[in-house]
Amino acid sequence: MGQSHPLSSNRVVQRRLAPGPVQCLRCAAEWPTDPALSLACPRCLAVAGEPCRRPLGGNENACIARDVLAMQGGWLSRCEALTWDGRHSKPLPLACEIVHRAGAAGGQVSAP
């Protein structure tokens, strides 16, 4: 018999952006929120206000295409620190929470 998984089958972990200001790790520029997120992303099709969908992971809110659009539109300046693409290094602050799914069966999930 397998070991019991510590989370029951009626829970799911949700990730979301943590509220608060965003600061460039290179030049220390700061914004109340990431300016690039005010635009929809033409690369991954994330809607305005949502972080980019990064299936391979990553620690940024926005794809390069979204940052470039924000720079072209004047919402985001080029980073004045030494960087090959002029992009700011904006970390992705995430908050996680465990949410109970309504109507799901309780109990433990067994691992093989």
OpenMM code with the backbone's topology and positions (N, CA, C; nanometers):
from openmm import Vec3, app, unit

residues = "MET GLY GLN SER HIS PRO LEU SER SER ASN ARG VAL VAL GLN ARG ARG LEU ALA PRO GLY PRO VAL GLN CYS LEU ARG CYS ALA ALA GLU TRP PRO THR ASP PRO ALA LEU SER LEU ALA CYS PRO ARG CYS LEU ALA VAL ALA GLY GLU PRO CYS ARG ARG PRO LEU GLY GLY ASN GLU ASN ALA CYS ILE ALA ARG ASP VAL LEU ALA MET GLN GLY GLY TRP LEU SER ARG CYS GLU ALA LEU THR TRP ASP GLY ARG HIS SER LYS PRO LEU PRO LEU ALA CYS GLU ILE VAL HIS ARG ALA GLY ALA ALA GLY GLY GLN VAL SER ALA PRO".split()
positions = [
    Vec3(0.0845, -0.1171, 0.0000),
    Vec3(0.0000, 0.0000, 0.0000),
    Vec3(0.0892, 0.1236, 0.0000),
    Vec3(0.0476, 0.2268, -0.0711),
    Vec3(0.1279, 0.3481, -0.0840),
    Vec3(0.1157, 0.4398, 0.0358),
    Vec3(0.1992, 0.5402, 0.0363),
    Vec3(0.1955, 0.6385, 0.1440),
    Vec3(0.0826, 0.7383, 0.1192),
    Vec3(0.0296, 0.7965, 0.2254),
    Vec3(-0.0758, 0.8966, 0.2126),
    Vec3(-0.0158, 1.0311, 0.1764),
    Vec3(-0.0820, 1.0997, 0.0848),
    Vec3(-0.0401, 1.2352, 0.0466),
    Vec3(-0.0926, 1.3314, 0.1522),
    Vec3(-0.0142, 1.4313, 0.1944),
    Vec3(-0.0560, 1.5201, 0.3029),
    Vec3(-0.1748, 1.6102, 0.2677),
    Vec3(-0.1992, 1.6365, 0.1389),
    Vec3(-0.3146, 1.7184, 0.1013),
    Vec3(-0.4287, 1.6289, 0.0598),
    Vec3(-0.5479, 1.6592, 0.1039),
    Vec3(-0.6622, 1.5799, 0.0616),
    Vec3(-0.7012, 1.6203, -0.0799),
    Vec3(-0.7798, 1.5393, -0.1468),
    Vec3(-0.8134, 1.5605, -0.2869),
    Vec3(-0.9061, 1.6798, -0.3103),
    Vec3(-0.9578, 1.7411, -0.2051),
    Vec3(-1.0476, 1.8546, -0.2252),
    Vec3(-0.9767, 1.9885, -0.2062),
    Vec3(-0.8445, 1.9897, -0.2137),
    Vec3(-0.7692, 2.1143, -0.2005),
    Vec3(-0.6878, 2.1380, -0.3271),
    Vec3(-0.6697, 2.2643, -0.3594),
    Vec3(-0.5856, 2.3014, -0.4728),
    Vec3(-0.5044, 2.4237, -0.4322),
    Vec3(-0.3797, 2.4315, -0.4770),
    Vec3(-0.2946, 2.5460, -0.4465),
    Vec3(-0.3084, 2.6468, -0.5598),
    Vec3(-0.3428, 2.7708, -0.5258),
    Vec3(-0.3558, 2.8760, -0.6249),
    Vec3(-0.2437, 2.9767, -0.6076),
    Vec3(-0.1801, 3.0159, -0.7211),
    Vec3(-0.0776, 3.1185, -0.7182),
    Vec3(-0.1378, 3.2470, -0.7727),
    Vec3(-0.1003, 3.3585, -0.7143),
    Vec3(-0.1455, 3.4882, -0.7622),
    Vec3(-0.0357, 3.5893, -0.7346),
    Vec3(-0.0418, 3.7023, -0.8043),
    Vec3(0.0561, 3.8075, -0.7801),
    Vec3(0.0367, 3.8652, -0.6417),
    Vec3(0.1443, 3.8846, -0.5723),
    Vec3(0.1375, 3.9486, -0.4412),
    Vec3(0.1226, 4.0991, -0.4614),
    Vec3(0.0382, 4.1644, -0.3845),
    Vec3(0.0220, 4.3092, -0.3994),
    Vec3(0.1459, 4.3839, -0.3515),
    Vec3(0.1624, 4.5039, -0.4020),
    Vec3(0.2731, 4.5868, -0.3563),
    Vec3(0.3546, 4.6407, -0.4716),
    Vec3(0.4477, 4.7280, -0.4407),
    Vec3(0.5280, 4.7904, -0.5453),
    Vec3(0.6255, 4.6912, -0.6098),
    Vec3(0.6682, 4.7269, -0.7312),
    Vec3(0.7649, 4.6483, -0.8071),
    Vec3(0.8899, 4.7334, -0.8220),
    Vec3(1.0062, 4.6750, -0.7967),
    Vec3(1.1314, 4.7489, -0.8050),
    Vec3(1.2305, 4.6731, -0.8927),
    Vec3(1.2981, 4.7466, -0.9830),
    Vec3(1.4017, 4.6873, -1.0673),
    Vec3(1.5211, 4.6489, -0.9806),
    Vec3(1.5690, 4.5266, -0.9970),
    Vec3(1.6832, 4.4790, -0.9195),
    Vec3(1.8153, 4.5369, -0.9697),
    Vec3(1.8151, 4.5948, -1.0895),
    Vec3(1.9378, 4.6518, -1.1457),
    Vec3(1.9535, 4.8001, -1.1135),
    Vec3(1.8490, 4.8814, -1.1419),
    Vec3(1.8624, 5.0275, -1.1298),
    Vec3(1.7814, 5.0865, -1.0157),
    Vec3(1.7022, 5.0063, -0.9469),
    Vec3(1.6204, 5.0460, -0.8319),
    Vec3(1.5019, 5.1341, -0.8683),
    Vec3(1.4661, 5.1451, -0.9978),
    Vec3(1.3420, 5.2154, -1.0350),
    Vec3(1.2252, 5.1421, -0.9700),
    Vec3(1.1217, 5.2150, -0.9316),
    Vec3(1.0097, 5.1539, -0.8605),
    Vec3(0.8773, 5.2036, -0.9163),
    Vec3(0.7776, 5.1146, -0.9211),
    Vec3(0.6432, 5.1459, -0.9678),
    Vec3(0.5425, 5.0864, -0.8694),
    Vec3(0.4224, 5.1453, -0.8595),
    Vec3(0.3191, 5.0877, -0.7713),
    Vec3(0.2811, 4.9453, -0.8133),
    Vec3(0.2771, 4.9216, -0.9451),
    Vec3(0.2557, 4.7890, -1.0031),
    Vec3(0.3390, 4.7823, -1.1310),
    Vec3(0.3557, 4.6662, -1.1880),
    Vec3(0.4340, 4.6509, -1.3103),
    Vec3(0.3616, 4.7209, -1.4253),
    Vec3(0.4216, 4.8263, -1.4857),
    Vec3(0.3551, 4.8996, -1.5945),
    Vec3(0.3219, 4.8129, -1.7152),
    Vec3(0.4009, 4.7110, -1.7423),
    Vec3(0.3749, 4.6245, -1.8574),
    Vec3(0.2447, 4.5469, -1.8409),
    Vec3(0.2019, 4.5245, -1.7179),
    Vec3(0.0791, 4.4480, -1.6949),
    Vec3(-0.0470, 4.5259, -1.7301),
    Vec3(-0.0327, 4.6558, -1.7603),
    Vec3(-0.1499, 4.7334, -1.8019),
    Vec3(-0.1884, 4.7016, -1.9461),
    Vec3(-0.1037, 4.6260, -2.0170),
    Vec3(-0.1278, 4.5872, -2.1561),
    Vec3(-0.1498, 4.4373, -2.1661),
    Vec3(-0.2238, 4.3956, -2.2686),
    Vec3(-0.2351, 4.2530, -2.2973),
    Vec3(-0.1052, 4.2080, -2.3632),
    Vec3(-0.0692, 4.0827, -2.3468),
    Vec3(0.0554, 4.0314, -2.4033),
    Vec3(0.0308, 3.9730, -2.5426),
    Vec3(0.1028, 4.0249, -2.6445),
    Vec3(0.0846, 3.9714, -2.7793),
    Vec3(0.1488, 3.8338, -2.7989),
    Vec3(0.2383, 3.7944, -2.7094),
    Vec3(0.3101, 3.6674, -2.7254),
    Vec3(0.2329, 3.5499, -2.6646),
    Vec3(0.1961, 3.5619, -2.5361),
    Vec3(0.1304, 3.4486, -2.4687),
    Vec3(-0.0203, 3.4702, -2.4525),
    Vec3(-0.0684, 3.5878, -2.4948),
    Vec3(-0.2106, 3.6231, -2.4937),
    Vec3(-0.2694, 3.6429, -2.3538),
    Vec3(-0.1856, 3.6705, -2.2553),
    Vec3(-0.2364, 3.7035, -2.1212),
    Vec3(-0.3110, 3.8369, -2.1305),
    Vec3(-0.4208, 3.8490, -2.0602),
    Vec3(-0.5001, 3.9722, -2.0639),
    Vec3(-0.4356, 4.0783, -1.9755),
    Vec3(-0.4708, 4.2041, -1.9999),
    Vec3(-0.4201, 4.3139, -1.9180),
    Vec3(-0.4548, 4.2886, -1.7717),
    Vec3(-0.3589, 4.3142, -1.6841),
    Vec3(-0.3786, 4.2941, -1.5406),
    Vec3(-0.3355, 4.1575, -1.4902),
    Vec3(-0.3119, 4.0629, -1.5802),
    Vec3(-0.2692, 3.9288, -1.5423),
    Vec3(-0.1225, 3.9095, -1.5792),
    Vec3(-0.0457, 3.8317, -1.5019),
    Vec3(0.0935, 3.8034, -1.5403),
    Vec3(0.0965, 3.7156, -1.6653),
    Vec3(0.2086, 3.7184, -1.7358),
    Vec3(0.2240, 3.6352, -1.8546),
    Vec3(0.2188, 3.4876, -1.8169),
    Vec3(0.1726, 3.4091, -1.9112),
    Vec3(0.1658, 3.2641, -1.8928),
    Vec3(0.2999, 3.2075, -1.9361),
    Vec3(0.3740, 3.1554, -1.8435),
    Vec3(0.5095, 3.1085, -1.8709),
    Vec3(0.5148, 2.9584, -1.8443),
    Vec3(0.4805, 2.8773, -1.9456),
    Vec3(0.4744, 2.7326, -1.9234),
    Vec3(0.6072, 2.6695, -1.8834),
    Vec3(0.7181, 2.7331, -1.9189),
    Vec3(0.8482, 2.6784, -1.8813),
    Vec3(0.9018, 2.7417, -1.7542),
    Vec3(0.8192, 2.8179, -1.6858),
    Vec3(0.8619, 2.8825, -1.5623),
    Vec3(0.9230, 3.0182, -1.5881),
    Vec3(0.9932, 3.0689, -1.4932),
    Vec3(1.0525, 3.2010, -1.5042),
    Vec3(1.0171, 3.2828, -1.3819),
    Vec3(1.0851, 3.3937, -1.3658),
    Vec3(1.0595, 3.4751, -1.2467),
    Vec3(1.0202, 3.6169, -1.2844),
    Vec3(0.9529, 3.6325, -1.3963),
    Vec3(0.9117, 3.7648, -1.4416),
    Vec3(0.7612, 3.7688, -1.4621),
    Vec3(0.7052, 3.8906, -1.4495),
    Vec3(0.5629, 3.9101, -1.4731),
    Vec3(0.5296, 3.9122, -1.6208),
    Vec3(0.6218, 3.9636, -1.7041),
    Vec3(0.5909, 3.9927, -1.8432),
    Vec3(0.6901, 3.9307, -1.9399),
    Vec3(0.6377, 3.8828, -2.0531),
    Vec3(0.7216, 3.8381, -2.1638),
    Vec3(0.7957, 3.9592, -2.2195),
    Vec3(0.9032, 3.9350, -2.2918),
    Vec3(0.9800, 4.0449, -2.3494),
    Vec3(0.8931, 4.1293, -2.4436),
    Vec3(0.8028, 4.0672, -2.5190),
    Vec3(0.7172, 4.1412, -2.6119),
    Vec3(0.6287, 4.2419, -2.5375),
    Vec3(0.5830, 4.2061, -2.4214),
    Vec3(0.4974, 4.2948, -2.3419),
    Vec3(0.5774, 4.4118, -2.2855),
    Vec3(0.6993, 4.3847, -2.2381),
    Vec3(0.7859, 4.4929, -2.1904),
    Vec3(0.8203, 4.5894, -2.3036),
    Vec3(0.8489, 4.5359, -2.4225),
    Vec3(0.8820, 4.6210, -2.5374),
    Vec3(0.7630, 4.7100, -2.5728),
    Vec3(0.6422, 4.6551, -2.5737),
    Vec3(0.5221, 4.7365, -2.6006),
    Vec3(0.5065, 4.8473, -2.4971),
    Vec3(0.5318, 4.8152, -2.3709),
    Vec3(0.5197, 4.9157, -2.2645),
    Vec3(0.6251, 5.0253, -2.2811),
    Vec3(0.7463, 4.9891, -2.3254),
    Vec3(0.8504, 5.0889, -2.3491),
    Vec3(0.8141, 5.1757, -2.4698),
    Vec3(0.7642, 5.1144, -2.5766),
    Vec3(0.7254, 5.1896, -2.6961),
    Vec3(0.6100, 5.2843, -2.6674),
    Vec3(0.5189, 5.2443, -2.5784),
    Vec3(0.4030, 5.3272, -2.5448),
    Vec3(0.4311, 5.4325, -2.4387),
    Vec3(0.5505, 5.4296, -2.3788),
    Vec3(0.5863, 5.5285, -2.2786),
    Vec3(0.5456, 5.4941, -2.1365),
    Vec3(0.4915, 5.3751, -2.1146),
    Vec3(0.4529, 5.3344, -1.9784),
    Vec3(0.5734, 5.2873, -1.8979),
    Vec3(0.6782, 5.2467, -1.9688),
    Vec3(0.7962, 5.1900, -1.9046),
    Vec3(0.9198, 5.2467, -1.9734),
    Vec3(1.0148, 5.2960, -1.8935),
    Vec3(1.1396, 5.3484, -1.9497),
    Vec3(1.2386, 5.2344, -1.9694),
    Vec3(1.3425, 5.2595, -2.0479),
    Vec3(1.4510, 5.1619, -2.0590),
    Vec3(1.5302, 5.1635, -1.9291),
    Vec3(1.5811, 5.0477, -1.8888),
    Vec3(1.6629, 5.0385, -1.7688),
    Vec3(1.7965, 5.1070, -1.7955),
    Vec3(1.8383, 5.1914, -1.7042),
    Vec3(1.9639, 5.2644, -1.7204),
    Vec3(2.0851, 5.1843, -1.6740),
    Vec3(2.0645, 5.0699, -1.6162),
    Vec3(2.1758, 4.9839, -1.5746),
    Vec3(2.2255, 4.9050, -1.6955),
    Vec3(2.3354, 4.8394, -1.6802),
    Vec3(2.3934, 4.7613, -1.7884),
    Vec3(2.3053, 4.6396, -1.8155),
    Vec3(2.2399, 4.6386, -1.9308),
    Vec3(2.1524, 4.5294, -1.9708),
    Vec3(2.1490, 4.5230, -2.1225),
    Vec3(2.1495, 4.4062, -2.1817),
    Vec3(2.1572, 4.3922, -2.3267),
    Vec3(2.0283, 4.4335, -2.3968),
    Vec3(1.9125, 4.4224, -2.3303),
    Vec3(1.7855, 4.4500, -2.3969),
    Vec3(1.7128, 4.5737, -2.3431),
    Vec3(1.7711, 4.6422, -2.2458),
    Vec3(1.7074, 4.7619, -2.1907),
    Vec3(1.5925, 4.7340, -2.0961),
    Vec3(1.5673, 4.6063, -2.0683),
    Vec3(1.4558, 4.5700, -1.9796),
    Vec3(1.4968, 4.5814, -1.8339),
    Vec3(1.3999, 4.6184, -1.7530),
    Vec3(1.4190, 4.6187, -1.6086),
    Vec3(1.4110, 4.4749, -1.5578),
    Vec3(1.4820, 4.4460, -1.4532),
    Vec3(1.4760, 4.3155, -1.3889),
    Vec3(1.3721, 4.3242, -1.2783),
    Vec3(1.2487, 4.2827, -1.3114),
    Vec3(1.1359, 4.2930, -1.2187),
    Vec3(1.1029, 4.1539, -1.1660),
    Vec3(1.1274, 4.1285, -1.0390),
    Vec3(1.0976, 3.9957, -0.9844),
    Vec3(0.9477, 3.9691, -0.9823),
    Vec3(0.9131, 3.8437, -0.9793),
    Vec3(0.7733, 3.8020, -0.9775),
    Vec3(0.7331, 3.7649, -0.8355),
    Vec3(0.6744, 3.8598, -0.7603),
    Vec3(0.6335, 3.8273, -0.6227),
    Vec3(0.5009, 3.7508, -0.6241),
    Vec3(0.5032, 3.6269, -0.5779),
    Vec3(0.3827, 3.5446, -0.5761),
    Vec3(0.3376, 3.5166, -0.4341),
    Vec3(0.2088, 3.5017, -0.4195),
    Vec3(0.1505, 3.4567, -0.2939),
    Vec3(0.0747, 3.3280, -0.3266),
    Vec3(0.0783, 3.2322, -0.2389),
    Vec3(0.0090, 3.1054, -0.2608),
    Vec3(-0.0910, 3.0834, -0.1490),
    Vec3(-0.1988, 3.0172, -0.1841),
    Vec3(-0.2957, 2.9799, -0.0822),
    Vec3(-0.3590, 2.8477, -0.1216),
    Vec3(-0.4007, 2.7719, -0.0229),
    Vec3(-0.4686, 2.6455, -0.0469),
    Vec3(-0.6181, 2.6739, -0.0397),
    Vec3(-0.6881, 2.6363, -0.1456),
    Vec3(-0.8313, 2.6618, -0.1563),
    Vec3(-0.9031, 2.5280, -0.1589),
    Vec3(-1.0125, 2.5179, -0.0853),
    Vec3(-1.0925, 2.3964, -0.0847),
    Vec3(-1.1896, 2.4004, -0.2014),
    Vec3(-1.1956, 2.2905, -0.2768),
    Vec3(-1.2902, 2.2811, -0.3881),
    Vec3(-1.4242, 2.2357, -0.3336),
    Vec3(-1.5298, 2.3052, -0.3730),
    Vec3(-1.6644, 2.2702, -0.3287),
    Vec3(-1.7085, 2.1403, -0.3952),
    Vec3(-1.7690, 2.0537, -0.3192),
    Vec3(-1.8261, 1.9308, -0.3718),
    Vec3(-1.7275, 1.8187, -0.3985),
    Vec3(-1.5998, 1.8419, -0.3746),
    Vec3(-1.5007, 1.7356, -0.3982),
    Vec3(-1.5034, 1.6367, -0.2823),
    Vec3(-1.4727, 1.5144, -0.3136),
    Vec3(-1.4719, 1.4111, -0.2099),
    Vec3(-1.3539, 1.4321, -0.1168),
    Vec3(-1.3754, 1.4155, 0.0099),
    Vec3(-1.2686, 1.4310, 0.1086),
    Vec3(-1.1828, 1.3066, 0.1147),
    Vec3(-1.0987, 1.3008, 0.2117),
    Vec3(-1.0157, 1.1828, 0.2288),
    Vec3(-0.8735, 1.2099, 0.1841),
    Vec3(-0.7944, 1.1057, 0.1826),
    Vec3(-0.6542, 1.1195, 0.1471),
    Vec3(-0.6285, 1.0608, 0.0099),
    Vec3(-0.5290, 1.1180, -0.0568),
    Vec3(-0.4864, 1.0673, -0.1863),
    Vec3(-0.3676, 0.9767, -0.1615),
    Vec3(-0.3704, 0.8587, -0.2170),
    Vec3(-0.2605, 0.7640, -0.1960),
    Vec3(-0.1618, 0.7734, -0.3112),
    Vec3(-0.0346, 0.7698, -0.2775),
    Vec3(0.0709, 0.7669, -0.3784),
    Vec3(0.1011, 0.6227, -0.4122),
    Vec3(0.1435, 0.5959, -0.5370),
    Vec3(0.1733, 0.4553, -0.5732),
    Vec3(0.2932, 0.4021, -0.4996),
] * unit.nanometer
topology = app.Topology()
chain = topology.addChain("A")
for resn in residues:
    res = topology.addResidue(resn, chain)
    for name in ("N", "CA", "C"):
        topology.addAtom(name, app.Element.getBySymbol(name[0]), res)
